[in-house]
Amino acid sequence: MRRISEVAVLAGVDEAGRGCLAGPVVAGAVILPASFDLPGLTDSKKLTPARRARLEGAIKAQAAAWGLGVVWAAEIDRINILQATYRAMARAVAALRAVPSGLEVDGNKTIPPHLLALPGLPQRAVVGGDALIPAISAASILAKTFRDRLMEHLDRKYPGYGLAGHKGYGTADHLAALVRLGPCRLHRLTFRGVLPEPRGAQAVQGSLL
């Protein structure tokens, strides 16, 4: 990775797909230059797909560096979603073609240092950062647009689940498809709703309420 000439250049980091039942968790990392022209930049969830797509191209064109990290369902099941999110974020940072002076991470937790190529890299967790910090907003947009396109592609490979529509989230249609078809290799088997409840589990739960 090359070093950037500006002082205190921070990378924003965010993820997409953490709460899904199917597909990977994807993280983005973005270093924005001191001046940029990205009108309407904000949390990706507040934008229409068309607006996200337009901003995606502008972010990639203007960013000093950007990267993406992906962790698939099998690894999520093996290490849990929190650890998988950390790994996706670390992979996104590693994919940057420049070295930031620090990281601003959306949420209330930072990336465990041992996962980073530079363990001593300063970090700051920013709750609601995807709507407050432009570089985090940009990272959230790159992560979401990439993941949405990926799920649309995977919908053709794994038809019947409606992945192109719900993108792997636990909608009523998705849950009904799981009952009808069972899970495929994209599904996170450790997530509630993916596998059938063990017989009698609901009754036991009900007796404890």
C-alpha positions in Angstrom: 0.0 0.0 0.0 1.2 3.5 -0.7 1.2 6.2 1.9 -0.9 9.4 1.4 0.7 12.8 1.6 -2.1 14.4 3.6 -1.8 14.4 7.4 -4.4 12.6 9.5 -6.2 10.9 6.6 -8.9 8.6 8.0 -10.7 5.7 6.5 -14.4 5.2 7.1 -15.5 1.6 7.6 -19.0 0.2 7.6 -20.8 -3.1 6.8 -23.9 -4.4 5.0 -25.9 -7.6 5.5 -25.1 -8.3 9.1 -28.7 -9.1 9.9 -29.5 -11.3 6.9 -30.4 -14.9 6.9 -28.5 -15.6 3.6 -25.5 -14.3 1.7 -22.3 -12.8 3.0 -21.6 -9.9 5.3 -19.8 -7.2 3.2 -17.7 -4.3 4.6 -16.5 -1.2 2.8 -13.5 1.1 3.7 -13.1 4.5 2.0 -10.6 7.3 2.3 -12.0 10.5 0.9 -9.7 13.4 -0.2 -9.7 16.7 1.7 -12.1 18.1 -0.8 -14.8 16.1 -2.6 -18.1 16.7 -4.4 -20.6 14.1 -3.3 -24.0 15.8 -2.8 -26.6 13.8 -0.9 -24.0 11.6 0.7 -25.5 9.9 3.8 -26.3 6.5 5.3 -26.9 4.1 2.4 -30.2 2.9 4.0 -31.7 6.4 3.6 -31.0 6.4 -0.2 -32.9 4.9 -3.1 -31.2 2.2 -5.1 -30.8 4.6 -8.0 -29.3 7.3 -5.8 -26.9 4.8 -4.2 -25.8 3.6 -7.7 -25.0 7.2 -8.8 -23.1 7.9 -5.6 -21.2 4.6 -5.9 -19.6 5.7 -9.2 -18.8 9.1 -7.9 -17.3 7.7 -4.7 -15.0 5.3 -6.6 -13.9 8.1 -8.9 -13.1 10.6 -6.2 -11.9 8.4 -3.3 -8.2 8.5 -2.5 -8.7 4.7 -1.9 -11.5 2.3 -1.3 -11.7 -1.4 -0.5 -14.3 -4.2 0.1 -14.2 -7.2 2.4 -16.5 -10.3 2.2 -17.2 -13.1 4.7 -19.5 -15.9 3.4 -22.2 -17.9 5.3 -20.0 -20.9 6.2 -17.5 -18.7 7.9 -20.2 -16.7 9.6 -21.6 -19.9 11.1 -18.2 -21.1 12.2 -17.1 -17.9 14.0 -20.4 -16.0 14.6 -21.7 -12.9 12.9 -19.9 -10.4 15.2 -16.5 -11.9 14.5 -17.3 -12.3 10.8 -18.2 -8.6 10.6 -14.8 -7.7 12.2 -13.1 -9.9 9.6 -15.0 -8.3 6.7 -14.0 -4.9 8.0 -10.4 -5.9 8.4 -10.4 -7.3 4.8 -11.8 -4.1 3.5 -9.1 -2.1 5.2 -6.4 -4.5 3.8 -7.8 -3.9 0.3 -7.2 -0.2 0.5 -4.4 0.9 -1.9 -3.2 3.5 0.6 -2.4 3.5 4.3 -4.8 5.6 6.4 -3.7 7.4 9.5 -6.6 5.9 11.4 -10.1 4.3 11.1 -13.5 5.6 11.9 -15.8 2.6 12.3 -19.6 2.8 12.3 -21.2 1.5 15.5 -20.0 1.1 19.1 -17.1 -1.3 18.5 -13.8 -1.1 16.7 -12.0 -3.9 14.8 -9.9 -6.2 17.0 -6.3 -5.0 16.4 -4.9 -8.5 15.7 -7.1 -8.7 12.6 -5.5 -5.7 11.0 -2.3 -5.7 9.0 -1.2 -2.7 11.1 -2.4 -3.6 14.6 -1.5 -0.2 16.1 -3.7 1.7 13.7 -5.8 4.2 15.7 -9.5 3.6 15.6 -12.7 5.4 16.7 -16.1 3.9 16.9 -18.9 6.3 15.9 -22.5 5.4 16.7 -24.6 6.5 13.8 -21.5 7.3 11.9 -23.0 6.2 8.6 -25.1 9.4 8.7 -22.5 11.6 10.4 -19.1 10.9 8.9 -18.8 11.2 5.1 -16.1 8.5 4.7 -18.3 6.1 6.7 -21.3 7.0 4.6 -19.3 6.3 1.5 -18.2 3.0 2.9 -21.8 2.0 3.7 -22.8 2.8 0.1 -20.0 0.8 -1.5 -20.7 -2.2 0.8 -24.5 -2.1 0.1 -24.3 -1.6 -3.6 -21.8 -4.4 -4.0 -23.8 -6.8 -1.8 -27.1 -6.0 -3.5 -25.7 -6.7 -6.9 -24.2 -9.9 -5.6 -27.5 -11.1 -4.2 -29.2 -10.3 -7.5 -26.6 -12.5 -9.3 -27.0 -15.3 -6.7 -30.8 -15.2 -7.1 -30.3 -16.6 -10.6 -28.0 -19.4 -9.3 -30.3 -20.2 -6.4 -33.8 -19.6 -7.6 -37.0 -19.8 -5.5 -35.9 -17.8 -2.5 -36.4 -14.3 -3.8 -32.9 -13.2 -3.0 -33.0 -10.4 -5.6 -35.9 -8.8 -3.8 -35.2 -9.1 -0.1 -31.4 -9.5 -0.5 -31.3 -12.3 2.1 -33.2 -10.5 4.9 -35.8 -12.5 6.9 -38.9 -11.3 5.2 -42.2 -13.3 5.3 -41.6 -14.5 1.7 -38.1 -15.6 2.5 -39.2 -17.5 5.6 -42.0 -19.2 3.5 -39.4 -20.2 0.9 -37.2 -21.7 3.6 -40.1 -23.8 4.8 -40.9 -24.9 1.2 -37.3 -25.5 -0.1 -35.1 -25.7 3.0 -31.8 -23.8 3.2 -29.2 -23.6 0.4 -25.5 -23.1 0.8 -25.9 -19.3 1.0 -27.9 -19.6 4.2 -26.5 -18.9 7.7 -27.6 -22.1 9.4 -26.9 -20.7 12.9 -29.5 -17.9 12.4 -32.9 -18.4 13.9 -35.6 -19.1 11.2 -33.2 -20.8 8.7 -33.6 -24.3 10.1 -36.8 -25.7 11.4 -37.3 -25.4 15.2 -36.6 -28.7 17.0 -39.9 -30.5 17.8 -41.2 -29.4 21.1 -38.9 -26.3 21.3 -41.8 -23.9 20.9 -43.7 -25.6 23.6 -40.7 -25.5 26.0 -40.2 -21.8 25.2 -43.8 -21.0 25.8 -43.7 -22.7 29.2 -40.8 -20.5 30.3 -42.5 -17.2 29.4 
